[in-house]
Amino acid sequence: MIDRVTGRLVAVDDDGVVVDVGGIGLRLRMADPHGAGIRAGARITLMISVEFSRNRIDLYAFRDAAERDRFRELTAIPGVGGVTALKLLPHVAAVRAGRFEELPAIPGIGPAKRARLARWLKRQAGGRDAGGSPRERELREALEALGVEPGRARTLALKGVTARPGAAVEDLVRAAVAGSFDGEAAGRKGPGR
């Protein structure tokens, strides 16, 4: 899995940035790229999240790991893809608190979906840090690296560390992929799926 990208910033536009990495121009979608205070020609390091779909691979860039974690929290919500998550990213606190009047108008996000977003985020936080325990995060990241959808990886990670608190992460990954935690194999995403 790609964790971060370091290179020379070639271009900044409303949708993101282009970073030259070893002669390859990577198009990275980014929330508010103009507000990041970065300029073409600068050498930058950005945290990355990768989304695979049937026809393409999208790279999303973030200023730091915490911003990337909030993005992944949003994309774990059923019906929220990367583009919508980027638009919601600056407003996570407002969504969690149910302060929808603070949200900008986002195509495809009406009142019913806003309420569902708030319920999902509150339930996922559940009184603990939104990323879970260190073992849970490690298991979730390992499953995502294998191609498991982020929301499914989060669910399996929570079930795994709860069901087998003393097990090694490698054993939990094997059990999750085999479907030991809920009777079905972990759903992988990627081309043709």
Beta strands, then each sheet from edge to edge (+ up, - down):
strand 1: 4-13
strand 2: 16-21
strand 3: 24-30
strand 4: 43-52
strand 5: 57-62
sheet 1: 1+ 2- 3+ 5+ 4- 1+
end
